[in-house]
Amino acid sequence: MDFLHTGPFSFPVQDTYHHKNQWTKRWAAFRRWIGPGWRKRNGQEVNQGSSELQLGVSGDVREAGSSQELKIYIPFESAELCVTQIAEDMKAMKKRHLQTVQELEENFHITAREAQEWIMQKVRSHYQNKLNTLRTFLDLYQDTVEKKKADWEKKVAELTAQNKQLLEEQSAERRRWKEETLQWQKEKSKMLDLFSSRLDVLHCHQASTLQELQMARQEIGQVQEILTVSSSQEQQEAAEEEEGSDNKEQTVACSVSDQPLEGANARLEGLKESLYQKEREISELLEAERSPIPPVPQPHCSILLPTVITKAHEICSAVAESRALLNQMIEDNQVALAEARDKLRLHLQSTKDESNDKEKTPNQEGSDESSLSFLQETLREHEVCQIALDCIKSGESPVMNDYEMSEMEDILRQETLPTTQRSVKGVGQQLLLLQDQLKREKEERKKIIENYTSERAMRKKYYNMVEEMKGKIRVFCRIRPVNRSEATQGGAVVVEKLDDYSITVEAARGPREFQFDKVFSARASQEELFQDVNRLMQSVIDGYNVCIFAYGQTGSGKTFTMVGDKDQKNPGIMPRSFNAIFDIMRENSSKFDFKVSAYMLELYNDRLQDLFVSQAGEAHSQTQSHGPTKRVEIKRNRKGVVFAQGAETKEASSAQELYALFQQACANRHISATRMNVESSRSHLIVGIMVESRNLTNGSVNTGKLSLVDLAGSERAAKTGAKDHQLKEANSINKSLSALGDVISALSAELPHVPYRNSKLTQVMQDSLGGNAKTLMIVNISPSEYNIDETLTSLIYATRVKAITNNAQRNVDSKEIAQLKEVIMKLKSGQTVEEMDV
Ligand SMILES: Nc1ncnc2c1ncn2[C@@H]1O[C@H](COP(=O)(O)OP(=O)(O)OP(=O)(O)O)[C@@H](O)[C@H]1O
């Protein structure tokens, strides 16, 4: 049998005619099945035109074409067998090919997965490296901050010590001044006493002199009488003698009567002289009394004092009564001096004993000090008096050194002559000097206080930075101005801002001080408050979750702080943050591609409601049986970030658009008037703003979320006058706030279980309290006594919140992860995913 050799297969050739048609069909099918790929086998071309196999009419197999061409006739069975075999071979081949394809596909998948894993690993290690570098930076930064903090603390301590020392020096100086002034005043009064006693003595002396004068005058009168009598006798005798005696007798009689007259005259002269002398002395004394010390030139103490002492001594020696008086005074003073010494000794002894026995209160110490100084002064008084009296008695001046002498002179110059112009000038100058010194000291003190305050502020700032780095929740306190109803209640203001970080509340049991990260007084504007909030907006853009919430009793100013006033003349944190976010986005638009979306909810009567869906619309859809409205539920993603499932999220491309969305949401909010607040929020408002920023350089994506929460205020039904549905609202508000309080207590006490699930409010705030958000709480309080209980409760809660630590982390995804997330999102929402996307 001949065989047709076509490639690897051999066809048995058959020359049966009746099989011709069948063969032709099968051959055609075979060729179709083989297809164009079969043309080349073993390097031999099978030409359709020239090498085509043909069946001869006679049934012989012959070669078609030219005379050289060989015609081969294959028996049909062989050909069929051959075809079957080829078909099987082809099947096997196909199967093998399919297996190979499958293997290749699998290999491809494995390689792709490996490549992806390798990339992921690379990315991970890259970010790990980056993280490590950042950690090193952070450590370095923390070290620097620690060092700076230590430096500042040291500086503050130094300044405080310096300040203390200065204050001590100042008070010591003042004390010294006081003591010296007191001492000099005492000595001055002693000198004045001395002068007055000297004057007394002089008065006595003057009186006795006057008496003597009187006596002398009487004596003169008597002498003049005698003289008159004797002259009348003389005249009588002369008349008698004229009548009968001779000249000789007349001469003798005359000489006898002249003798007593001469003695009387001499005596008279002597008396006159003494009278003049006394009169001179008296006039001198009177002159001295009128101006005890000649005004100009002023006598020096060194001259004056011995003069006074000598004069007093002279008087005492001359006048017996003065001497006796002086002796008496010396005796009395010695007794008083001994008594004063004993008293002082006893006092010192008793103070020593008491100080050994028990500790004293500051009051006791003060009274001890004052009685000690009083005793010392009394003793010193008697001592000085003793010296003065001894000096007067002995006629010797006290021994003083130059310094004491000049001091004494100064005192005398300034204080003993108050009426003279000079002394007035001296006192004035002294006063000016003192005022000048006081002014300088005040300025110095002010400077020190300013330094201290700025140091304190700086220290607090660094402390805040460190606290923030640690993840502590920041708490600001804002005091609202007194409102009209409080003013009419007549309630006094009991809250006072001490400085930027502390306030004091005049509670019934005494003042209580609270410390916060910042305190805003009633005068603080919305802008001032936002300046301290603004930096959190950058954190949102950087991919952090940030939460700002206002807490406080009803009517304390939460909505004013978060939203602003009704006509938006004083916009609050919410509208300001919309602008701030878009401002930052605009500044960074060359480096990032941003996307902003928002959801706005309210928690009313423990039910979450989407504020983008109006109540009317919801009711309408329910009545029109469009089915129940979408249920909003709070969920948390893998990272613990809270999100509202079922709430509509709307995108905004500008601050205005976002604000319009916000206004739309606010219009749907539950608000009504209560006795405490004409526009009281009856629900908790929760605004979530998501900012997605794609880095145009490396494709990484940050997703930050800003949660702004305006809580409804805690209230007492009795105060607000809530009834019916308002009472129900109040109960629901108070319940959720009490659950929030429980969460705060558990977190601040670091309890193992935190009851987040007790209320929807606590679920909403789960990532902000003890979660991964940067959180700021603003505690709003009323300043009035009328609300003091609520104020204290709010402040105590806020203080607890300060102790809570969050673990804020950035939400950053690499380009690949961000892409994969996008694909997942598309798949979840049923969209088709292009190969390009993967
Ligand atoms: N710092 C402030 N300066 C001026 N007015 C203020 C300030 N704080 C609050 N108010 C005014 O006090 C009133 C009550 O404030 P607000 O409505 O903000 O209180 P609330 O705490 O939100 O009360 P509720 O919990 O009942 O909603 C408002 O009229 C508001 O304008």
The ligand as an SDF file (V2000), in Angstrom:
LIG
                    3D

 31 33  0  0  0  0  0  0  0  0999 V2000
  -19.5320   84.9490   74.2920 N   0  0  0  0  0  0  0  0  0  0  0  0
  -20.7540   85.4790   74.0490 C   0  0  0  0  0  0  0  0  0  0  0  0
  -20.8540   86.7550   73.6780 N   0  0  0  0  0  0  0  0  0  0  0  0
  -22.0750   87.2980   73.4270 C   0  0  0  0  0  0  0  0  0  0  0  0
  -23.2370   86.6140   73.5300 N   0  0  0  0  0  0  0  0  0  0  0  0
  -23.1900   85.3370   73.8900 C   0  0  0  0  0  0  0  0  0  0  0  0
  -21.9450   84.6870   74.1570 C   0  0  0  0  0  0  0  0  0  0  0  0
  -22.2010   83.4190   74.4970 N   0  0  0  0  0  0  0  0  0  0  0  0
  -23.5370   83.2710   74.4140 C   0  0  0  0  0  0  0  0  0  0  0  0
  -24.1300   84.4070   74.0660 N   0  0  0  0  0  0  0  0  0  0  0  0
  -25.5750   84.6250   73.8850 C   0  0  0  0  0  0  0  0  0  0  0  0
  -26.2250   83.8730   74.8930 O   0  0  0  0  0  0  0  0  0  0  0  0
  -27.4070   83.2730   74.3780 C   0  0  0  0  0  0  0  0  0  0  0  0
  -27.3890   81.7630   74.5990 C   0  0  0  0  0  0  0  0  0  0  0  0
  -26.3060   81.2110   73.9080 O   0  0  0  0  0  0  0  0  0  0  0  0
  -26.3790   79.8370   73.0990 P   0  0  0  0  0  0  0  0  0  0  0  0
  -27.6560   79.6850   72.3740 O   0  0  0  0  0  0  0  0  0  0  0  0
  -25.1540   79.7430   72.3160 O   0  0  0  0  0  0  0  0  0  0  0  0
  -26.3470   78.8150   74.3060 O   0  0  0  0  0  0  0  0  0  0  0  0
  -26.2700   77.2390   74.2560 P   0  0  0  0  0  0  0  0  0  0  0  0
  -25.2840   76.8230   75.2470 O   0  0  0  0  0  0  0  0  0  0  0  0
  -26.0610   76.7810   72.8760 O   0  0  0  0  0  0  0  0  0  0  0  0
  -27.7030   76.8510   74.7630 O   0  0  0  0  0  0  0  0  0  0  0  0
  -28.5490   75.5220   74.4770 P   0  0  0  0  0  0  0  0  0  0  0  0
  -27.7820   74.4110   75.0700 O   0  0  0  0  0  0  0  0  0  0  0  0
  -29.8370   75.7620   75.1430 O   0  0  0  0  0  0  0  0  0  0  0  0
  -28.6360   75.4430   73.0040 O   0  0  0  0  0  0  0  0  0  0  0  0
  -27.4710   83.6170   72.9070 C   0  0  0  0  0  0  0  0  0  0  0  0
  -28.3280   84.6990   72.7400 O   0  0  0  0  0  0  0  0  0  0  0  0
  -26.0620   84.0480   72.5660 C   0  0  0  0  0  0  0  0  0  0  0  0
  -26.0370   85.0140   71.5310 O   0  0  0  0  0  0  0  0  0  0  0  0
  1  2  1  0
  2  3  1  0
  2  7  2  0
  3  4  2  0
  4  5  1  0
  5  6  2  0
  6  7  1  0
  6 10  1  0
  7  8  1  0
  8  9  2  0
  9 10  1  0
 10 11  1  0
 11 12  1  0
 11 30  1  0
 12 13  1  0
 13 14  1  0
 13 28  1  0
 14 15  1  0
 15 16  1  0
 16 17  2  0
 16 18  1  0
 16 19  1  0
 19 20  1  0
 20 21  2  0
 20 22  1  0
 20 23  1  0
 23 24  1  0
 24 25  2  0
 24 26  1  0
 24 27  1  0
 28 29  1  0
 28 30  1  0
 30 31  1  0
M  END
$$$$
